[in-house]
Structures are given as structure tokens and as C-alpha cells.
């Protein structure tokens, strides 16, 4: 879920927050590795990640973009499985690829 929230709202974080969060979530760096890389304490890294989580979750609570995305993706998937029309299936596949 962290990755999905970041995909939608990550650009709203500061550059410093983005770098640390990306390294923690996508590059799976430990608190110690992050602390050494950014020359800050492990506690500061921990606090930064938690703060970013709160910020991203707050955006989702207000905007619901991730929830809407999941709902649309589920609906298109259902349409694709319910229809036997190849054109509709093809269109559904295109939409799913774009999502």
C-alpha cells in the first residue's frame, strides 16, 4: 500500500522526503543504511518515514484517488471477464494496461 500511495501522492513530498522514502520503500534500505547515507540518525530516518506515511495517508483520506483507482480497475476487470465480445475485451485490456 505504501508504494501505491507514493505513486499517487509522492510528488507532494519534499525532495528530501522523497529520496529517503523511496530508498526505504522501493530500495528496501534499512534504517542504519539510510542514516549512514543521509548522515542523520536512525531515529530521524524512522521519524521521516513515519511522517511521510502520515502525509500520504492524509492525502488519500481527503482525495481518495487510490480507492477510486482500485474501484475502476476492479470494475474494468469484471467487465472483461463477464463479456464474450472480443472488442469489449480488447478495450478492457487497453484500459487495464493504461491503469
C-alpha positions as CSV (number, residue, x, y, z in Angstrom):
1,X,0.0,0.0,0.0
2,X,2.9,2.4,0.7
3,X,4.1,2.1,-2.9
4,X,0.6,2.8,-4.3
5,X,0.2,5.9,-2.0
6,X,3.6,7.1,-3.0
7,X,2.8,6.6,-6.7
8,X,-0.2,8.8,-6.4
9,X,1.0,11.5,-3.9
10,X,4.8,11.2,-3.7
11,X,5.3,14.3,-5.8
12,X,3.7,16.3,-3.0
13,X,6.6,15.4,-0.6
14,X,9.8,17.5,-0.4
15,X,12.8,16.2,-2.4
16,X,14.5,15.2,0.8
17,X,11.4,13.2,2.0
18,X,11.1,11.6,-1.5
19,X,14.7,10.4,-1.5
20,X,14.5,8.8,1.9
21,X,11.1,7.3,1.4
22,X,12.0,5.9,-2.0
23,X,15.1,4.3,-0.5
24,X,13.2,2.9,2.4
25,X,10.2,1.6,0.4
26,X,11.5,0.8,-3.1
27,X,15.2,0.1,-2.4
28,X,14.4,-1.7,0.9
29,X,17.3,0.1,2.7
30,X,17.5,-0.4,6.5
31,X,17.3,2.5,8.9
32,X,21.0,2.1,9.6
33,X,21.8,2.2,5.8
34,X,19.6,5.3,5.4
35,X,21.1,7.0,8.4
36,X,24.6,6.5,7.1
37,X,23.7,7.5,3.5
38,X,22.0,10.7,4.6
39,X,24.2,11.4,7.6
40,X,21.3,11.6,10.0
41,X,20.4,9.5,13.0
42,X,18.4,6.3,12.7
43,X,15.7,8.0,14.8
44,X,15.5,10.8,12.3
45,X,15.1,8.3,9.4
46,X,12.4,6.5,11.4
47,X,10.6,9.7,12.1
48,X,10.8,10.9,8.5
49,X,9.4,7.6,7.2
50,X,6.5,7.7,9.7
51,X,5.9,11.4,8.8
52,X,5.8,10.6,5.1
53,X,3.3,7.7,5.8
54,X,1.1,10.1,7.7
55,X,1.2,12.7,5.0
56,X,0.5,10.2,2.2
57,X,-2.4,8.7,4.2
58,X,-3.8,12.2,4.9
59,X,-3.9,12.9,1.2
60,X,-5.7,9.7,0.5
61,X,-8.2,10.4,3.2
62,X,-9.0,13.7,1.6
63,X,-8.8,12.8,-2.1
64,X,-9.5,9.0,-2.3
65,X,-7.5,8.7,-5.5
66,X,-6.1,5.2,-4.7
67,X,-9.5,4.0,-3.6
68,X,-11.1,5.3,-6.8
69,X,-8.3,3.8,-8.9
70,X,-8.8,0.4,-7.3
71,X,-12.6,0.6,-7.8
72,X,-12.2,1.4,-11.5
73,X,-9.6,-1.3,-12.0
74,X,-11.9,-3.9,-10.4
75,X,-14.9,-2.8,-12.5
76,X,-13.0,-3.0,-15.8
77,X,-11.7,-6.4,-14.8
78,X,-15.2,-7.6,-14.1
79,X,-16.4,-6.2,-17.4
80,X,-13.6,-8.0,-19.2
81,X,-14.5,-11.4,-17.5
82,X,-18.2,-11.0,-18.0
83,X,-18.2,-10.2,-21.7
84,X,-17.6,-12.6,-24.5
85,X,-17.4,-9.8,-27.1
86,X,-13.8,-9.6,-28.2
87,X,-13.9,-5.9,-29.0
88,X,-15.1,-5.1,-25.4
89,X,-12.4,-7.5,-24.0
90,X,-9.8,-5.7,-26.1
91,X,-10.9,-2.3,-24.9
92,X,-10.9,-3.5,-21.3
93,X,-7.4,-4.9,-21.7
94,X,-6.3,-1.5,-23.1
95,X,-7.8,0.3,-20.1
96,X,-6.2,-2.1,-17.7
97,X,-2.8,-1.6,-19.3
98,X,-3.1,2.2,-19.1
99,X,-4.0,1.9,-15.4
